[in-house]
Amino acid sequence: MIGITGGIGSGKSTVSKLIEEAGYPVYYSDIRAKNIVNDNQQLQQKIKELLGENSYDEDGFYDRKYVADLVFKNDDLLLKLNSLIHPAVKLDFKNWVPQQTTPFVFKETALLFELKLNKNCYKSLLVTADDNCRLKRVMDRDDKTYREVETIMLKQMPEKDKVKLADFIIFNNDGLEELEEETKRILAEIVSL
């Protein structure tokens, strides 16, 4: 398994899609987690016990905005929520891997280094960009304020610390064409190992 990570707005999802288009399966941890919190009844109950009934809307769907407003202001709640969701995602990934037929699988996760998941990886790939570039991308993409994005970024491991831990690094400060070229180059290097 090759771990793909990067802070919010770094471009890790774009790099993951490029790798997938090249024929390699990618497990998207955040997307899978979003499905799991809606589909896993036992997990839903635990989340409601932790954060209240309002953590799910009237149609029974996980209310990401409500939950984010609670946990990004309270480190203890964030840790408790992660301790519920991460084991469910870990199990889902374990069940996903045997269904793949390529010699390499990739796992995209924002918290690769924070959760020490890189210890289970053959190699790790960090997608990074300057803070100002990341801030602007997320503000444009998610219609968030500067302060909202900055709060999220401050909760994440600093990029300089991630750079020290990564086996491969893609700097994504330029355009899509440069990102595509760099992804192809790094991917060729990874699969030749």
Backbone as a printed PyTorch tensor [residue, N CA C, xyz], in Angstrom:
tensor([[[  0.8410,  -1.1820,   0.0000],
         [  0.0000,   0.0000,   0.0000],
         [  0.8840,   1.2420,   0.0000]],

        [[  0.5010,   2.2010,  -0.8230],
         [  1.1500,   3.5010,  -0.8650],
         [  0.1640,   4.5040,  -0.2660]],

        [[  0.5860,   5.2250,   0.7580],
         [ -0.2670,   6.2310,   1.3790],
         [ -0.1230,   7.5630,   0.6720]],

        [[ -1.2440,   8.2000,   0.3810],
         [ -1.2630,   9.5430,  -0.2190],
         [ -1.8750,  10.4870,   0.8120]],

        [[ -1.1770,  11.5840,   1.0970],
         [ -1.6940,  12.5150,   2.0840],
         [ -1.3660,  13.9460,   1.6970]],

        [[ -1.9060,  14.8610,   2.4590],
         [ -1.6780,  16.2860,   2.2570],
         [ -2.7160,  17.0510,   3.0460]],

        [[ -2.3780,  18.2410,   3.4340],
         [ -3.3100,  19.0780,   4.1750],
         [ -4.4570,  19.5470,   3.2950]],

        [[ -5.4320,  20.1380,   3.9140],
         [ -6.5970,  20.6430,   3.1920],
         [ -6.1450,  21.6220,   2.1050]],

        [[ -6.6780,  21.4450,   0.9030],
         [ -6.3580,  22.3340,  -0.2070],
         [ -5.0400,  22.0510,  -0.8960]],

        [[ -4.3780,  20.9490,  -0.5280],
         [ -3.0660,  20.6450,  -1.1210],
         [ -3.1720,  20.0810,  -2.5310]],

        [[ -4.2800,  19.4100,  -2.8190],
         [ -4.4470,  18.7730,  -4.1220],
         [ -4.3050,  17.2590,  -4.0740]],

        [[ -4.3670,  16.6730,  -2.8790],
         [ -4.1970,  15.2260,  -2.7640],
         [ -5.2880,  14.4520,  -3.5010]],

        [[ -6.5030,  14.9820,  -3.5220],
         [ -7.5820,  14.2940,  -4.2370],
         [ -7.3530,  14.3330,  -5.7440]],

        [[ -6.8390,  15.4450,  -6.2390],
         [ -6.5360,  15.5490,  -7.6770],
         [ -5.4400,  14.5700,  -8.0500]],

        [[ -4.3880,  14.4890,  -7.2490],
         [ -3.3050,  13.5360,  -7.5050],
         [ -3.8450,  12.1040,  -7.4430]],

        [[ -4.7060,  11.8310,  -6.4730],
         [ -5.2900,  10.4930,  -6.3410],
         [ -6.0970,  10.1170,  -7.5800]],

        [[ -6.8620,  11.0690,  -8.1100],
         [ -7.6520,  10.8030,  -9.3240],
         [ -6.7310,  10.5370, -10.5190]],

        [[ -5.6250,  11.2610, -10.6010],
         [ -4.6680,  11.0420, -11.6910],
         [ -4.0520,   9.6490, -11.5860]],

        [[ -3.7670,   9.2060, -10.3870],
         [ -3.2210,   7.8650, -10.1730],
         [ -4.2570,   6.8080, -10.5420]],

        [[ -5.4930,   7.0670, -10.1660],
         [ -6.5850,   6.1400, -10.5060],
         [ -6.7710,   6.0600, -12.0210]],

        [[ -6.6960,   7.2070, -12.6900],
         [ -6.8190,   7.2310, -14.1570],
         [ -5.6840,   6.4610, -14.8230]],

        [[ -4.5360,   6.3510, -14.1370],
         [ -3.3990,   5.5980, -14.6700],
         [ -3.5700,   4.0920, -14.4560]],

        [[ -4.6730,   3.6930, -13.8080],
         [ -4.9840,   2.2680, -13.6860],
         [ -4.7430,   1.6510, -12.3160]],

        [[ -4.4920,   2.4730, -11.3180],
         [ -4.2370,   1.9420,  -9.9790],
         [ -5.4160,   2.2480,  -9.0630]],

        [[ -5.8410,   1.2650,  -8.2660],
         [ -6.9690,   1.5070,  -7.3660],
         [ -6.5750,   2.4330,  -6.2190]],

        [[ -7.4850,   3.3530,  -5.9090],
         [ -7.2710,   4.3040,  -4.8160],
         [ -8.4370,   4.1960,  -3.8430]],

        [[ -8.1140,   3.9980,  -2.5990],
         [ -9.1080,   3.9980,  -1.5270],
         [ -9.1660,   5.4220,  -0.9830]],

        [[-10.3170,   6.0610,  -1.1380],
         [-10.5000,   7.4450,  -0.6920],
         [-11.0880,   7.4310,   0.7180]],

        [[-10.2370,   7.5760,   1.7130],
         [-10.6580,   7.4420,   3.1110],
         [-11.7860,   8.3970,   3.4850]],

        [[-11.6720,   9.6670,   3.0700],
         [-12.6990,  10.6500,   3.4450],
         [-14.0530,  10.3200,   2.8240]],

        [[-14.0410,   9.9250,   1.5630],
         [-15.2980,   9.5780,   0.8780],
         [-15.9100,   8.3360,   1.5060]],

        [[-15.0620,   7.3220,   1.7630],
         [-15.5610,   6.0890,   2.3810],
         [-16.1120,   6.3920,   3.7750]],

        [[-15.4200,   7.2680,   4.5230],
         [-15.8810,   7.6210,   5.8690],
         [-17.2600,   8.2850,   5.8050]],

        [[-17.4680,   9.1250,   4.8040],
         [-18.7730,   9.7930,   4.6540],
         [-19.8800,   8.7730,   4.4270]],

        [[-19.5820,   7.7300,   3.6630],
         [-20.5730,   6.6690,   3.4410],
         [-20.7930,   5.8510,   4.7110]],

        [[-19.7010,   5.5340,   5.3960],
         [-19.7830,   4.6940,   6.5940],
         [-20.6180,   5.3630,   7.6820]],

        [[-20.4380,   6.6720,   7.8960],
         [-21.2030,   7.3530,   8.9590],
         [-22.6920,   7.3920,   8.6350]],

        [[-23.0430,   7.2280,   7.3750],
         [-24.4600,   7.1760,   7.0000],
         [-25.0120,   5.7540,   6.9520]],

        [[-24.1560,   4.7780,   6.6740],
         [-24.6290,   3.4080,   6.4550],
         [-24.5070,   2.5010,   7.6760]],

        [[-23.5920,   2.7930,   8.5740],
         [-23.3190,   1.9230,   9.7150],
         [-24.1780,   2.3600,  10.9110]],

        [[-25.2390,   1.5860,  11.1750],
         [-26.1990,   1.9530,  12.2210],
         [-25.5660,   2.0230,  13.6130]],

        [[-24.6580,   1.0940,  13.8900],
         [-24.0020,   1.0670,  15.1930],
         [-23.1440,   2.3260,  15.3850]],

        [[-22.4350,   2.7030,  14.3420],
         [-21.6140,   3.9130,  14.3950],
         [-22.4950,   5.1540,  14.5430]],

        [[-23.6060,   5.1880,  13.8220],
         [-24.5400,   6.3190,  13.9300],
         [-24.9810,   6.5240,  15.3740]],

        [[-25.3270,   5.4290,  16.0330],
         [-25.8040,   5.5090,  17.4120],
         [-24.7220,   6.0760,  18.3350]],

        [[-23.4710,   5.6210,  18.1310],
         [-22.3650,   6.1090,  18.9600],
         [-22.1070,   7.5990,  18.7250]],

        [[-22.2260,   8.0300,  17.4630],
         [-22.0280,   9.4480,  17.1480],
         [-23.1310,  10.2920,  17.7860]],

        [[-24.3610,   9.8090,  17.7190],
         [-25.4720,  10.5350,  18.3480],
         [-25.2890,  10.6240,  19.8560]],

        [[-24.7790,   9.5480,  20.4690],
         [-24.5300,   9.5630,  21.9170],
         [-23.4460,  10.5850,  22.2610]],

        [[-22.4580,  10.7090,  21.3980],
         [-21.3590,  11.6450,  21.6370],
         [-21.7500,  13.0910,  21.3620]],

        [[-22.4130,  13.3260,  20.2130],
         [-22.6470,  14.6960,  19.7390],
         [-24.1090,  15.1310,  19.7310]],

        [[-25.0010,  14.2270,  20.0580],
         [-26.4180,  14.5720,  20.0930],
         [-27.1500,  14.1690,  18.8160]],

        [[-28.4530,  14.1530,  18.9050],
         [-29.3200,  13.7470,  17.7910],
         [-29.1490,  14.6400,  16.5610]],

        [[-28.7640,  15.9120,  16.7820],
         [-28.6210,  16.8520,  15.6700],
         [-27.4250,  16.5450,  14.7670]],

        [[-26.6100,  15.5520,  15.1590],
         [-25.4880,  15.1760,  14.2940],
         [-25.9880,  14.4730,  13.0240]],

        [[-27.2750,  14.1340,  13.0010],
         [-27.9310,  13.6020,  11.7940],
         [-29.1690,  14.4390,  11.5290]],

        [[-29.4020,  14.7310,  10.2490],
         [-30.5530,  15.5810,   9.9130],
         [-31.8580,  14.7780,   9.9610]],

        [[-32.9640,  15.4440,   9.6300],
         [-34.2750,  14.7950,   9.7280],
         [-34.4300,  13.6280,   8.7590]],

        [[-33.5950,  13.5870,   7.6980],
         [-33.6370,  12.4680,   6.7490],
         [-32.6810,  11.3430,   7.1510]],

        [[-31.9900,  11.5270,   8.2790],
         [-31.0960,  10.4880,   8.7760],
         [-29.6770,  10.5600,   8.2470]],

        [[-29.3300,  11.6690,   7.5710],
         [-27.9780,  11.8180,   7.0240],
         [-27.0950,  12.6120,   7.9780]],

        [[-25.8450,  12.2090,   8.0290],
         [-24.8210,  12.8480,   8.8510],
         [-24.7320,  14.3230,   8.4880]],

        [[-24.8410,  15.1850,   9.4930],
         [-24.8060,  16.6300,   9.2730],
         [-23.3750,  17.1270,   9.4840]],

        [[-22.6010,  17.1390,   8.4070],
         [-21.1760,  17.4710,   8.4810],
         [-20.9390,  18.8720,   9.0260]],

        [[-21.7630,  19.8230,   8.6240],
         [-21.5540,  21.2020,   9.0840],
         [-21.7830,  21.3050,  10.5830]],

        [[-22.8660,  20.7240,  11.0660],
         [-23.1650,  20.7440,  12.4990],
         [-22.0170,  20.1010,  13.2920]],

        [[-21.5870,  18.9240,  12.8260],
         [-20.5170,  18.1970,  13.5170],
         [-19.2100,  18.9850,  13.4790]],

        [[-18.8710,  19.5320,  12.3150],
         [-17.6290,  20.3100,  12.1870],
         [-17.6430,  21.5180,  13.1180]],

        [[-18.7900,  22.1910,  13.2010],
         [-18.8930,  23.3550,  14.0920],
         [-18.6310,  22.9690,  15.5470]],

        [[-19.0390,  21.7620,  15.9300],
         [-18.8090,  21.2940,  17.3000],
         [-17.3550,  20.8730,  17.5340]],

        [[-16.8470,  20.0020,  16.6550],
         [-15.5610,  19.3560,  16.9530],
         [-14.3480,  20.2200,  16.6570]],

        [[-14.4610,  21.1630,  15.7180],
         [-13.2910,  21.9920,  15.4350],
         [-13.0880,  23.0830,  16.4800]],

        [[-14.0340,  23.1810,  17.4110],
         [-13.8750,  24.1050,  18.5380],
         [-13.5100,  23.3640,  19.8180]],

        [[-13.4850,  22.0260,  19.7520],
         [-13.2950,  21.2310,  20.9510],
         [-12.4040,  20.0230,  20.6290]],

        [[-11.1330,  20.1130,  20.9870],
         [-10.1730,  19.0500,  20.6720],
         [-10.5730,  17.7030,  21.2580]],

        [[-11.1490,  17.7130,  22.4510],
         [-11.5490,  16.4670,  23.1090],
         [-12.6550,  15.7620,  22.3080]],

        [[-13.6380,  16.5480,  21.8700],
         [-14.7170,  15.9700,  21.0550],
         [-14.1810,  15.4360,  19.7250]],

        [[-13.2520,  16.1690,  19.1180],
         [-12.6640,  15.7380,  17.8520],
         [-11.9490,  14.3960,  18.0290]],

        [[-11.1790,  14.2620,  19.0950],
         [-10.4920,  12.9950,  19.3710],
         [-11.4810,  11.8580,  19.5740]],

        [[-12.5350,  12.1150,  20.3140],
         [-13.5450,  11.0850,  20.5730],
         [-14.2660,  10.6830,  19.2850]],

        [[-14.5990,  11.6590,  18.4580],
         [-15.2620,  11.3580,  17.1890],
         [-14.3380,  10.5290,  16.2970]],

        [[-13.0760,  10.9420,  16.2070],
         [-12.1090,  10.1930,  15.3960],
         [-11.9400,   8.7660,  15.9050]],

        [[-11.9980,   8.5850,  17.2360],
         [-11.8390,   7.2380,  17.7970],
         [-13.0250,   6.3350,  17.4580]],

        [[-14.1460,   6.9260,  17.0600],
         [-15.2960,   6.1470,  16.6020],
         [-15.2020,   5.8440,  15.1000]],

        [[-14.8450,   6.8640,  14.3190],
         [-14.8760,   6.7250,  12.8610],
         [-13.6670,   5.9650,  12.3190]],

        [[-12.4740,   6.2310,  12.8400],
         [-11.2660,   5.6350,  12.2570],
         [-11.2280,   4.1120,  12.2930]],

        [[-11.6470,   3.4530,  13.3760],
         [-11.6550,   1.9840,  13.3410],
         [-12.6070,   1.4230,  12.2720]],

        [[-13.7330,   2.0970,  12.0540],
         [-14.6820,   1.6430,  11.0310],
         [-14.0780,   1.7900,   9.6320]],

        [[-13.3470,   2.8730,   9.4050],
         [-12.6900,   3.0790,   8.1090],
         [-11.5540,   2.0670,   7.9230]],

        [[-10.8240,   1.8120,   8.9790],
         [ -9.7230,   0.8330,   8.9330],
         [-10.2500,  -0.5440,   8.5290]],

        [[-11.3530,  -0.9560,   9.1060],
         [-11.9680,  -2.2470,   8.7700],
         [-12.4560,  -2.2580,   7.3250]],

        [[-13.0590,  -1.1550,   6.8950],
         [-13.5390,  -1.0500,   5.5140],
         [-12.3780,  -1.1840,   4.5210]],

        [[-11.2520,  -0.5370,   4.8320],
         [-10.0680,  -0.6310,   3.9690],
         [ -9.5430,  -2.0630,   3.9250]],

        [[ -9.5040,  -2.6940,   5.0720],
         [ -9.0250,  -4.0850,   5.1560],
         [ -9.8840,  -4.9970,   4.2710]],

        [[-11.1780,  -4.7480,   4.2220],
         [-12.0850,  -5.5400,   3.3820],
         [-11.9750,  -5.1790,   1.9030]],

        [[-11.5630,  -3.9450,   1.6130],
         [-11.4490,  -3.4440,   0.2320],
         [-10.2210,  -4.0070,  -0.4810]],

        [[ -9.0910,  -4.1060,   0.2230],
         [ -7.8120,  -4.4890,  -0.3870],
         [ -7.8860,  -5.8130,  -1.1470]],

        [[ -8.4290,  -6.8970,  -0.5700],
         [ -8.4250,  -8.1720,  -1.3000],
         [ -9.2470,  -8.1620,  -2.5980]],

        [[-10.0860,  -7.1610,  -2.7570],
         [-10.9020,  -7.0600,  -3.9790],
         [-10.1220,  -6.4490,  -5.1440]],

        [[ -8.9190,  -5.9300,  -4.8720],
         [ -8.1250,  -5.2520,  -5.9050],
         [ -7.1920,  -6.2620,  -6.5850]],

        [[ -6.8580,  -5.9880,  -7.8490],
         [ -6.0890,  -6.9620,  -8.6230],
         [ -4.7300,  -6.4510,  -9.0870]],

        [[ -4.3390,  -5.2560,  -8.6680],
         [ -3.0490,  -4.7070,  -9.0960],
         [ -2.0010,  -4.9240,  -7.9960]],

        [[ -0.7210,  -4.8900,  -8.3650],
         [  0.3060,  -5.0930,  -7.3490],
         [  0.4110,  -3.9340,  -6.3520]],

        [[ -0.0450,  -2.7560,  -6.7420],
         [ -0.0270,  -1.6010,  -5.8520],
         [ -1.4430,  -1.1000,  -5.6240]],

        [[ -1.7550,  -0.7690,  -4.3780],
         [ -2.9870,  -0.0390,  -4.0680],
         [ -2.5700,   1.2290,  -3.3330]],

        [[ -3.3700,   2.2490,  -3.4950],
         [ -3.0950,   3.5470,  -2.8830],
         [ -4.2170,   3.8800,  -1.9050]],

        [[ -3.8450,   4.5080,  -0.8120],
         [ -4.8340,   4.9310,   0.1800],
         [ -4.6720,   6.4200,   0.4150]],

        [[ -5.7050,   7.1680,   0.0410],
         [ -5.7020,   8.6090,   0.2530],
         [ -6.3100,   8.9010,   1.6190]],

        [[ -5.5350,   9.5820,   2.4600],
         [ -6.0370,   9.9440,   3.7810],
         [ -5.3430,  11.2040,   4.2780]],

        [[ -6.1200,  12.1230,   4.7940],
         [ -5.5660,  13.3860,   5.2760],
         [ -4.6980,  13.1850,   6.5150]],

        [[ -4.9530,  12.1300,   7.2710],
         [ -4.2930,  11.9440,   8.5650],
         [ -3.2730,  10.8060,   8.5650]],

        [[ -2.6230,  10.5930,   7.4420],
         [ -1.6660,   9.4870,   7.3040],
         [ -0.5890,   9.5310,   8.3910]],

        [[  0.0210,  10.6960,   8.5730],
         [  1.1000,  10.8170,   9.5530],
         [  0.5640,  11.0250,  10.9660]],

        [[ -0.5200,  11.7710,  11.0810],
         [ -1.0920,  12.0480,  12.4050],
         [ -1.5040,  10.7600,  13.1210]],

        [[ -2.0710,   9.8280,  12.3530],
         [ -2.5250,   8.5590,  12.9320],
         [ -1.4650,   7.4650,  12.8270]],

        [[ -0.2850,   7.8570,  12.3290],
         [  0.8370,   6.9250,  12.1490],
         [  0.4840,   5.7630,  11.2200]],

        [[ -0.4210,   6.0050,  10.2740],
         [ -0.8000,   4.9860,   9.2950],
         [  0.3360,   4.7210,   8.3100]],

        [[  1.2710,   5.6640,   8.2140],
         [  2.4090,   5.4900,   7.3150],
         [  3.2620,   4.2850,   7.7090]],

        [[  3.1640,   3.8480,   8.9720],
         [  3.9180,   2.6740,   9.4250],
         [  3.4240,   1.4010,   8.7300]],

        [[  2.1820,   1.4230,   8.2450],
         [  1.6170,   0.2750,   7.5290],
         [  1.7830,   0.3950,   6.0220]],

        [[  2.4170,   1.4690,   5.5730],
         [  2.5730,   1.7280,   4.1390],
         [  3.9420,   1.2750,   3.6520]],

        [[  3.9680,   0.8290,   2.4120],
         [  5.2400,   0.5350,   1.7650],
         [  6.0030,   1.8360,   1.5430]],

        [[  5.2990,   2.8470,   1.0490],
         [  5.8550,   4.1850,   0.8400],
         [  4.7480,   5.2030,   1.0770]],

        [[  5.1470,   6.4590,   1.2810],
         [  4.1620,   7.5300,   1.4590],
         [  4.4270,   8.6460,   0.4590]],

        [[  3.3390,   9.2370,  -0.0130],
         [  3.3860,  10.3310,  -0.9850],
         [  2.6490,  11.5270,  -0.3940]],

        [[  3.3710,  12.6320,  -0.2410],
         [  2.7850,  13.8650,   0.2790],
         [  2.5480,  14.8340,  -0.8610]],

        [[  1.3340,  15.3720,  -0.9270],
         [  1.0130,  16.4600,  -1.8530],
         [  0.9420,  17.7110,  -0.9850]],

        [[  1.7220,  18.7120,  -1.3390],
         [  1.7790,  19.9100,  -0.5030],
         [  1.7570,  21.1630,  -1.3700]],

        [[  1.4380,  22.2600,  -0.7410],
         [  1.4150,  23.5670,  -1.4120],
         [  1.5990,  24.6370,  -0.3420]],

        [[  1.9650,  25.8270,  -0.7740],
         [  2.1050,  26.9430,   0.1570],
         [  0.7750,  27.1980,   0.8700]],

        [[  0.8650,  27.6540,   2.1250],
         [ -0.3420,  27.9060,   2.9170],
         [ -1.3120,  28.8570,   2.2240]],

        [[ -0.8030,  29.9530,   1.6480],
         [ -1.6870,  30.9200,   0.9900],
         [ -2.4160,  30.3030,  -0.1930]],

        [[ -1.7290,  29.4660,  -0.9220],
         [ -2.3200,  28.7700,  -2.0660],
         [ -3.4340,  27.8260,  -1.5850]],

        [[ -3.1610,  27.0820,  -0.5300],
         [ -4.1490,  26.1540,   0.0300],
         [ -5.3670,  26.9050,   0.5640]],

        [[ -5.1080,  28.0060,   1.2880],
         [ -6.2070,  28.8130,   1.8230],
         [ -7.1400,  29.2850,   0.7150]],

        [[ -6.5530,  29.8470,  -0.3400],
         [ -7.3610,  30.3710,  -1.4490],
         [ -8.1710,  29.2630,  -2.1190]],

        [[ -7.5450,  28.1110,  -2.3500],
         [ -8.2500,  26.9820,  -2.9890],
         [ -9.4770,  26.5600,  -2.1860]],

        [[ -9.2880,  26.4100,  -0.8690],
         [-10.3910,  25.9370,  -0.0390],
         [-11.4760,  26.9950,   0.0820]],

        [[-11.0810,  28.2630,   0.1980],
         [-12.0820,  29.3370,   0.2570],
         [-12.9150,  29.3550,  -1.0200]],

        [[-12.2640,  29.1990,  -2.1640],
         [-12.9720,  29.1920,  -3.4520],
         [-13.8290,  27.9410,  -3.6110]],

        [[-13.2570,  26.7930,  -3.2540],
         [-13.9210,  25.5010,  -3.4640],
         [-15.1060,  25.2960,  -2.5350]],

        [[-14.9190,  25.6160,  -1.2470],
         [-15.9180,  25.2760,  -0.2300],
         [-16.7310,  26.4670,   0.2490]],

        [[-16.4770,  27.6380,  -0.3470],
         [-17.1840,  28.8540,   0.0570],
         [-17.0600,  29.0780,   1.5640]],

        [[-15.8170,  28.9570,   2.0650],
         [-15.5400,  29.1710,   3.4790],
         [-14.7900,  30.4910,   3.6520]],

        [[-14.8670,  31.0290,   4.8460],
         [-14.1370,  32.2620,   5.1460],
         [-12.6750,  31.9290,   5.4200]],

        [[-11.8470,  32.9660,   5.3800],
         [-10.4270,  32.8150,   5.7000],
         [-10.2670,  32.1800,   7.0780]],

        [[-11.0110,  32.6960,   8.0530],
         [-10.9270,  32.2170,   9.4390],
         [-11.3310,  30.7420,   9.5450]],

        [[-12.3790,  30.3260,   8.8290],
         [-12.8160,  28.9270,   8.8780],
         [-11.7320,  27.9910,   8.3410]],

        [[-11.1260,  28.3700,   7.2290],
         [-10.0860,  27.5340,   6.6250],
         [ -8.8450,  27.5250,   7.5150]],

        [[ -8.4860,  28.6790,   8.0380],
         [ -7.3160,  28.7680,   8.9070],
         [ -7.4890,  27.8890,  10.1470]],

        [[ -8.6840,  27.8540,  10.7130],
         [ -8.9660,  27.0160,  11.8830],
         [ -8.7210,  25.5480,  11.5670]],

        [[ -9.1870,  25.1000,  10.4010],
         [ -8.9740,  23.7110,   9.9800],
         [ -7.4820,  23.4480,   9.7930]],

        [[ -6.7910,  24.3570,   9.1060],
         [ -5.3670,  24.1750,   8.8490],
         [ -4.5600,  24.1040,  10.1450]],

        [[ -4.9410,  24.9020,  11.1290],
         [ -4.2160,  24.9040,  12.4000],
         [ -4.4050,  23.6020,  13.1770]],

        [[ -5.4850,  22.8690,  12.8870],
         [ -5.7380,  21.5820,  13.5390],
         [ -4.9130,  20.4670,  12.8920]],

        [[ -4.4020,  20.7130,  11.6950],
         [ -3.6460,  19.7010,  10.9800],
         [ -2.1500,  19.8190,  11.2750]],

        [[ -1.4440,  18.7180,  11.0860],
         [  0.0060,  18.7150,  11.2770],
         [  0.6240,  19.7190,  10.3080]],

        [[  1.5850,  20.5270,  10.7640],
         [  2.2340,  21.4850,   9.8570],
         [  2.8880,  20.7850,   8.6620]],

        [[  2.8210,  21.4300,   7.5110],
         [  3.3760,  20.8540,   6.2880],
         [  4.8650,  20.5380,   6.4270]],

        [[  5.6030,  21.4050,   7.1320],
         [  7.0540,  21.1820,   7.2760],
         [  7.3360,  19.8730,   8.0040]],

        [[  6.4590,  19.4710,   8.9100],
         [  6.6290,  18.1960,   9.6200],
         [  6.2890,  17.0150,   8.7170]],

        [[  5.2800,  17.1880,   7.8730],
         [  4.9030,  16.1220,   6.9380],
         [  6.0090,  15.8830,   5.9130]],

        [[  6.6330,  16.9680,   5.4600],
         [  7.7080,  16.8630,   4.4680],
         [  8.8300,  15.9680,   4.9930]],

        [[  9.1250,  16.0740,   6.2750],
         [ 10.1960,  15.2680,   6.8800],
         [  9.8550,  13.7830,   6.9020]],

        [[  8.5690,  13.4510,   6.9270],
         [  8.1360,  12.0570,   7.0570],
         [  7.8630,  11.3660,   5.7160]],

        [[  7.6500,  12.1520,   4.6680],
         [  7.2140,  11.5840,   3.3770],
         [  8.3670,  10.9640,   2.5960]],

        [[  8.0550,   9.8790,   1.8940],
         [  9.0280,   9.2490,   0.9930],
         [  9.0800,   9.9710,  -0.3470]],

        [[  7.9190,  10.4330,  -0.8220],
         [  7.8160,  11.1690,  -2.0820],
         [  7.0080,  12.4310,  -1.8230]],

        [[  7.3590,  13.5160,  -2.5000],
         [  6.6670,  14.7980,  -2.2970],
         [  6.3380,  15.4140,  -3.6480]],

        [[  5.0950,  15.8470,  -3.7800],
         [  4.6770,  16.6160,  -4.9460],
         [  4.3280,  18.0110,  -4.4540]],

        [[  5.0280,  19.0240,  -4.9810],
         [  4.7230,  20.4150,  -4.6500],
         [  3.7100,  20.9220,  -5.6660]],

        [[  2.5490,  21.3280,  -5.1720],
         [  1.4350,  21.6860,  -6.0360],
         [  1.1050,  23.1760,  -5.9300]],

        [[  2.0650,  24.0150,  -6.2870],
         [  1.8280,  25.4570,  -6.2770],
         [  1.5170,  25.9920,  -7.6630]],

        [[  1.7700,  25.1830,  -8.6900],
         [  1.5900,  25.6330, -10.0670],
         [  0.2570,  25.1200, -10.6170]],

        [[  0.1310,  25.0710, -11.9030],
         [ -1.1240,  24.6740, -12.5270],
         [ -1.3020,  23.1720, -12.6500]],

        [[ -2.4470,  22.7850, -13.2260],
         [ -2.8230,  21.3830, -13.3830],
         [ -1.8570,  20.6320, -14.2950]],

        [[ -1.3960,  21.2960, -15.3320],
         [ -0.4740,  20.6340, -16.2700],
         [  0.8140,  20.2070, -15.5580]],

        [[  1.3640,  21.0770, -14.7330],
         [  2.5720,  20.7570, -13.9700],
         [  2.2980,  19.6480, -12.9660]],

        [[  1.1070,  19.6820, -12.3520],
         [  0.7330,  18.6510, -11.3870],
         [  0.6250,  17.2890, -12.0700]],

        [[  0.0380,  17.2630, -13.2510],
         [ -0.0880,  16.0010, -14.0070],
         [  1.2830,  15.4290, -14.3370]],

        [[  2.2020,  16.2810, -14.7920],
         [  3.5500,  15.8260, -15.1430],
         [  4.2820,  15.2780, -13.9230]],

        [[  4.1980,  15.9960, -12.8130],
         [  4.8900,  15.5720, -11.5950],
         [  4.2950,  14.2740, -11.0520]],

        [[  2.9800,  14.1330, -11.1420],
         [  2.3210,  12.9040, -10.6850],
         [  2.7720,  11.7210, -11.5310]],

        [[  2.8360,  11.9030, -12.8510],
         [  3.3100,  10.8250, -13.7390],
         [  4.7350,  10.4230, -13.3870]],

        [[  5.5770,  11.4000, -13.1480],
         [  6.9830,  11.1310, -12.8330],
         [  7.1160,  10.3360, -11.5260]],

        [[  6.4170,  10.7980, -10.4840],
         [  6.4860,  10.1400,  -9.1770],
         [  5.8680,   8.7410,  -9.2540]],

        [[  4.7510,   8.6100,  -9.9540],
         [  4.0840,   7.3120, -10.0920],
         [  5.0110,   6.3060, -10.7690]],

        [[  5.6950,   6.7360, -11.8200],
         [  6.6490,   5.8600, -12.5250],
         [  7.7480,   5.4210, -11.5640]],

        [[  8.1950,   6.3230, -10.7310],
         [  9.2430,   6.0070,  -9.7580],
         [  8.7310,   4.9980,  -8.7160]],

        [[  7.5160,   5.1850,  -8.2520],
         [  6.9440,   4.2920,  -7.2380],
         [  6.7740,   2.8820,  -7.7970]],

        [[  6.1840,   2.7610,  -8.9760],
         [  5.8910,   1.4210,  -9.5080],
         [  7.1330,   0.6880,  -9.9940]],

        [[  8.2530,   1.4120, -10.1180],
         [  9.4900,   0.7440, -10.5240],
         [ 10.2660,   0.2000,  -9.3250]],

        [[  9.7880,   0.4680,  -8.1150],
         [ 10.4860,   0.0070,  -6.8960],
         [ 10.4330,  -1.5120,  -6.7560]]])
